């Protein structure tokens, strides 16, 4: 199980706008560290183990500029296709750029609905739903696939 993900940022303020735009509506809480780092964590009910993964946004420890990894991506699962569209739209309005509009992809399962983004530092983010109770790409007209 993945416990946490850390992403480097060259501008914590712009990263906060981007990540808060879609992580806070997903139930994450934001904790700001004294040094400016950001920690996004899901609430932990007292009788349960922590909900994972946490997402940390930090300046690189080595003092060099943050850079996006080629071929790396972090994916966040949401409950519905509507949530995918909402998260994608909100992230775009808060400093993100689109790497693929929300929709079905022919190379994934019929219910896999996904939108792709880049954060202000170039990290690739996916927001997806694989809800079997919702329409699949096979249920949609060809032009909406």
N, C-alpha and C positions, 0 to 999 in steps of 0.2 A: 504494500500500500504506500502511496506517495504521501509523505507527511507535510511537506511544504515545497513551495517553488519560490526561488529568489530571482528577481529580474533587476538588472542594473539600469540606472537612469542617469542621464546628464542634466535633467531638469525635474526635480521632484515635484514641483508645483504643477507642471503640465501633466506629469504622470498621475498625480492625485486626481486631477479633473477627469482624466480618461478612465482610470480604474474605478473611481467612486461612481461614475456614471452608470456602470453596469453591475459592479459587485455589490454595492449597497442595496439595490433592488432585489438581488439574489439572496439577501439575508446576511451578507458579511458585515462585520463591524470594523470600523477603522480605528486603529490605535496609532498615534503619532509618537515616535520615539524622540527623546531629547536631542538627538543629533540630526533630526529631520527625516529619518527613515520612516517608511510607512509599513504597517502590518495590518493586513486584512484577514480577519479570523471569523469563522462561523461561531455563533454562540454555543456554549457548552452547558447543557443541562447538568445540574449538580450530580445526578445519579448515573450519568453516562460518560463514556470516553469522549474526548474532543472530536468534533466533526472536522474531517480533513479534506483537502489540504489547505493549509494557510498559504497566503500569498504575501511575499515581502518585496517591497520596492526600495532599493538602496543605491547609493553611489557605490561604485566598485571599491572594494577594500584596498586594491593595489594603487589607487589614485589615478589610474589611466581612464580614458573615456570609455563609457559603456558602449557596446556595440551589439547588434542583433546577430544571433547565430544562424548561419545558413542551414536550412533544413530543420530547424527547431520550431516547435509550435506548442502552445499550451491550449488545451480545450476545456471549456466549461460546459457542463450539461445543465440544461434548464428544462422545466416541465413541459413546455409547449412550443409550437411553431410561432405563436404570437409572442412568447417571451424571446425567442431568437430575434424576431424582427425588432422588438422594442429595445433589446440590449444593443443590437447592431446600430440602430438609429441613434440611440443615446450616446454611444461611444463615438460615433462620427461627429456629433454635435459638440463633443468635448475633446477634440484634438486628435482623434483617430482617423485613419484612412482605410478605405475599403480594399480588401484583397479578394472579394467575392461576395456579391449580394446574397442575402438569405434565399435559400431554395434547396431543392433536391439535387443530388449529384449522381450521375449514372453509374459511377464506380462504387457506390456504397449501397447499403440496403434500402429497400423501398420506402422505409419510414424515416430514414436518416435525413434530417432537415438542418442545414448548417449555413452560417454566415461567417466570413473571414474578415479579419481586421489587422491593421498594424497600429501599435501604440505609438506615442510621439517619439520614442527612441528606435522604432523599427522592429520591435518584437512582434512576431506573428501570433495572433490569438484567434481561436475558433470558439464560437458559441453554437451549440447544437442541441437538438431534441431528437429522440428516437422513440417517441410516444406511439405505441401500437394502437391506441384508441383514436388517434387523429388520422385524417386522410393521408394516404401514401402517394408517391409520385404516380402510381398506376391509376389512382382515382382522379387525378388532375388532367385537364386537357393538355395535349402535347405542348402548346405554346407556354404553359405555366410551369413546365418541368425545369 
